[in-house]
Amino acid sequence: MKLIRLVLWISILGLCLFSAGVTAVGSPLPEDVWLRDAPGYARALELQRQMKVPLVVYFYADWCPYCRSLDTQYLPSAPAQQYLKGVLKVRINPEHGSPEREISNRYKVTGYPAFFILGRFGSAPVDVNPFRRGGDNLTPFQFISACRRAALVSARTRSPISLDKPEGVKVGLSTSSTPAKPLVISPGAEPPLPAAERPVPTLDEVLTRYEQALGGREAMMKLSSRVAKGKVDVAGVSFGGRMEVYSKAPNRTLTVMDAEPIGVFKRAFDGHTGWSQNNSGLQSVNGDELTTLAADADFYREIKLRQLYPRMKLVGRVEEGYRELYKVEAGSSENLYFDVVTGLLTRREVTRRGASGLVRAQFFFSDWRDVDGVKIPFKVTESLPTAVYIFTLEDVKHNVPVDDQLFRRPS
């Protein structure tokens, strides 16, 4: 989709048990998994209240290199694995939505990773970070030892923050040993049946609502050009790269990106031909790649989805974190996910041909903002098997003069 294409291119804690009925150190809890986001946080609080064991609350971001180090070097280590079996644990990405941001604000999170230990329900959270600005980082063993000490400190201090369920998430509190699964109840949503069992609209209704959520057909037809600028981060590799995207009706587009380790990359479609340019030189875009490039270059793509995907079908409702989505199969190699509440696109899965063959990519869309009556995702995370790219728009202008020469292949 055209708006989306703007950025598509381019070991004491376990011993500190507060009840004689708690399992021994290292013994798996009834729910020995990482819970996730706002619903997982609500469930974790319920479990901690009942089981009286420590709780880990881990705030992270997809683009954070230190989070990746924590996930790949620290948490898989033997000391961490033994420790994590005796505690409750939840991962929260504040970029996944307002409920997650609300929780991070309560904990006064200002950077990632933020790894909090709560020794018991209602106790003060203690932040433990293995990474040091000066001196050597903690080893995995030192990190876990610090977590255990933090649990003792936390258990002696009452929390100054509100340990309540996140806004928009309702949990049925229970005194049984197996609490009920939290249910996400959104304003105006249907009764709390499993997502797959709830009524769904027609495909046409989903697509019409998407158009309306973007601002409507009339608002989009008032636009004839767009210039968008922002930054590119390659998770764990580089930060602060730059990108510019120039688009002009009916079907001209140019993306310029400068980020390490990619270098300067250009890709364009002039209405007839496509080309790309990088450190290896200038190349023509042909075959299936050209067909895809031309379709993505359509300035009014959002209101042409029915024509572009004549065989698309609505699969039904699915759950993703705290949200419920409508899954649409747009073709044999592409899926689109629309938010049940907002109607906006939240995720796109697509298979494309890369330098080493077919590659499955996922795009996550967030931070939708209104620009001249049309909503645009100001942040997109592109997840590939080998890398994660974060595209963040900083400035978008419509109906500005754009010379056709800009899209033509360099001589």
N, C-alpha and C positions, 0 to 999 in steps of 0.2 A: 504494500500500500504506500502511496506516494508520501504521505506525511511520515510514515515509519521509515521509508527509504532514505530520509534525510540523514539518518545516522547508521543505517544498516551497512552502508558501504564503508563507506569510509573503512609418709604412710600412718598420723595421729587422728586425722579426721574420721577415718573408719572406726577408730577405737572410741571416739567420743560419742557414745550412744546414750540417748537421754531416756531410754525406756528399757526395762528388763526384757521386754518381749521382742526387741529388735534382733534381726539376724546377725550372725557373727561377721567379723571383718572379712571382706572379700567375697562374701556370699551374695549372689545376685538378688536384687530386690524383685518383688513381684512384677515390676515394670522396669527392667534393666535396659532402657533405651534412652536416646536423646529425644526429649520432647521438643517441639518447635513452635516458635513465634507466640502470638498472643494466646491462642487456645492451649498450647502446651504449657505456657506460664501459669494459666489459671488452673490447669490440671495438676501441675507440680505443687502449687500452693495447697491445694486440697489434699494431695498425698502427704505432703510434709506435716500438715496439721494432724493427720491421722496416724502416721507412722513414726513421727518424731525423730527423723534422721536429717542430716545436713542436706543442703540444696546448693547446687552450682547454677548460676545464671550467667551465661556466656553471650555477650553482645559482639557481633561481627559484621563484616561487610564483604560482598563478593570481591571487591577490588582491593581489599587490604592485604598487602604482602605478609605482614606480621601474623594475620589470622591464618594465612596459608601455612606459615611456619609452625604455628601452634597446632594446626590440624594434622600436619604431616610429620613433624619431628617430636612433638611433646606428647600429645594425647594418645598416639599409638604405642608409646613406650610401655615397657612392662610395669614400672611403678604406677604410671597413670592408669593403665588398664585395671590393675588390682584395686586401686583407689576408687575408680569410677563405679565399680560394681557395688560399693556400699553406700552410695549417695544417690540422690535424685539429681537430674540434670536437664537443663533446657537451653536451647540455642535460639537467639532472637536476632533477626536482621531488621533494624529500624527502617530500612529502605523498602520493606515489604508492605508498609501501610501505616495509617494513622494509629491503630491500636499498638503496634510495635513502637512507634515513635513516642507514644504516651508513656509506655513502660520505661524506655531509655531516658526520658526526661525525669521520671521519678528517681532514677538512679544517678542522675546528673552525669550521664555519659557524654564525654567530650572527644573521645578518640577510641580507636579500635586496635587490638582487642580489649574488651573490658570483661574481666573474669572475676565475678563476685562469688563469695562464699557466705551462706547464711547458716549458722550453726544449728539453729532451730527456728520453728515458725515464730515470726514476729521479732526476730533478733536483727541487729544492725548488719547490713552487708559490708563485707571487707573485700576490697579489690586487690587481687594478686596478679602481678604482671611479671613474666619471666624475662622480659626484654629491658635492657638498661641503656640509657643514653650515654653514660660514661662507665667504663669497665666492662667486664665480660658478662654476657647473659647468663641466667641461671641454667644449670643442667636440668634435665627432666627430673632427676631425683631431688634436687634442691627445690624445684618448682612445687613438687607434690608435698615436700616437707613444709614449705611455706603455706600451702593450702591447709594442711592439717593444723598448723599453728593459728591460722586465720579463723578456723572453725571454733577454736577455744576462745579466742578474743571475741568473736561475733556472739557466741552463746551467752556472754556475760553482759551484753549491752542491748537494750531495747531499740528497735528500729525507729529512726526519725522519719522514715518515709511510709507512705500508705501501701501496705501489702494487701491490696484488694484486687478483685478481678478487673481486667482491662475493660474499658468502655466498649460496648458492642459485643461482648462475649458473656454468655450465661452458662453457669456450671451448676449442675444438680448436686449439692453437697450430700454426702452419704456417710453413714457410720460403718458401712460394711467394709470388708478387707479389700474388695475390688470396686473402687468408685466408678460411677457411671462416666462414660466418655463425655468431655465437654461438647456443647453444641453451640455453634455460631448462629446467633439470631440477629438478623439485620432488619432494620425498619421495613415493615411491609412484607417481610418474607413469609413463606408458607409455613405450616406447622412443622415441627422438628422431625421430619421423616428423613431417612438416608437420602443423600442427594440424588442417587440413581433412581429413586422411587418417586420423586416429586414431578409434578406436571411440568412440561416444557412447552415453550411457544413454538411456532413454526420457524423454519429457516428464514423466511422472508421477514418475519417480525424481528428476529435477532439482527438482521442486516439493516433493516429500517431504523431500529433503535440505535445502532452504531452510528449511522449517518446523523441522526438527531443529536446524539451525544457529542459528536465532533463539531456540531454547530448548525448542521442542516445543509441541504443541497444549495439553497439560495446563497448562503454565506460563502460557501466554497466557490461557487461560480463567479463571485465578485473578485476573486483573486486571479491574477495572471502571471505573477512571478514571485519568487521567494529567494532571499539570501539569508542563510543561517550560518552562524559561526559559534565555535565552542572548543572544548578540549577533549583529548583522547588519553585515557590511562590504560596501560597494559598491566593487568594485575600481577604483582610480584616481579615486574620487569622494569617498567618505566612509568613516569607520571608527568603530566603537564604538556603532552603533545597537543598539536593544534589541528583543527579541521575547519573547512569551509565548504558549503554546499550551495551551488547556484542552480535554480530551477526556473524554467520558463514554459508556459503553455504554448503548444499543446503537449509536447513530449521531448523537451530538451533538458539535459541535466549534466552537471559537472561536480565531482567530488574531489577535493584536494586535501590530503592528509599528510602530516609530518610528525612522525612519532618513532621513537626507538623501540625495537631494532629494525623497524620497517624502512625508515628513511622517508623520503618524499614520494608519495603515491598519488597518481591522478587516474580518474576513470570518468568517461564521458559518453554521451549519446547525443548526436546532433539532429535527431529526427529521422535519420536514415542509416548512419553507420555508427559503430561503437569502437572505442579505442581505450587503451590503458597505457600508463607510463610509470616506470619505477627505475631503480638503480640499474636494472638490466637493460633498459632501453624502452623504445616505443613499440607497442604491439596492437594488432587489430583484434577486435572481438568478433567471433564468428560462431555459426552453428547454434546449438541450444543456448549457449551463453549469451549470444546476441538477442535471441528471442526473449530471454528472461530480462536482459538489460532494457530492451525496448518496452516491455510491459511495466517494469518498475519505473520507467521514466515518464509514464503517463501522468500529467499534472493533476488530473481529476480521477485518479485511480479509485479512491474511496467510494465514489458513487457509481463505479462500473464493476463492482465485485461480481455481480450476477453474470455479467457478460464474460468477464475474465475467467471465471470458474464455473462453467455451465453444468458440471457434474458434482458440484459441491453438495454436501449433505450435513445435516445437524445430527451428531452422534447422541448428545444428551448432556445432562449435568455431570460435572466432576468436581471433586474437592481439591483445593490447592492451598495449603496453609489455613489461614482464617477465612479465605474466600471460597465462594462457589462460582464456577465458570460454566459457560456453554462451550462445548468442544465441537468444532466444525472441521470436517475433512474437506480441504480445499482441492485436493488432488491426491494422487498416489504417493506423493512425497512431501505433502505440506499439510500441517494442522494449524488452525487458528483457535485461540481461546478468548472468549469475551466475558467480562465481569457481569455476573447476574444483576448486581445492584446498579453499577454505573453505566453498563452497556458498552464500555470502552474495551479495546483490545489490550490484554495484559501479557500474552505470550504468543510467540510464533515459532513453530518447529518446521524446518525445511531442510531438504537434502540438496546440496549443490555440488558441482564438480570442481574440485580443487586441483592443485598441482600434483598431488599424490593420489588422486582418485576421488570417489564420492565421499563427502563429508556431511555429517549431521550437525546442524547448528540450531541453537535455541536463542531466541531474543526475548528479553524481559523488558516491558515498557512501564515506566512510572513517571511521577512528577508531571502530570498533564497540566498544561497551562493554556489559558485563552489568549490568543494573539489575533487581533482584528476579527473577533467573532468566531474563530476556528481553534479547536483544541489541538495541541501538539505535545507529544511526550518529550520533555526536556532531558530525560535520562533514559538510556537504553543500555542494557548489559547483554553483550553477545558472548555466549558460551560455546566454545569449540573444544574438541577433544584435546587440543594441544595448547590452548591459550584462552584467556578471558579478557575481553575488551570492554571498557566502560566509556560510553560517549555521553558527554554532558553539554547541552546547548547553553549558550550564554546570551545570545542576541539573535532575534529573528525579525526580519523586515519583509513586508509584502508590497507588491506592486511598485517595485523600484526598477529603473531602467537596467536591463541586462543585454549587452551586445551579443548577437548571434555568433559573432566570431569567437567568443569565449569557448563555445562547445566544439568548434571544428578541430579536426586532427592537425597537430603541428606539422609543418612541412619539413 
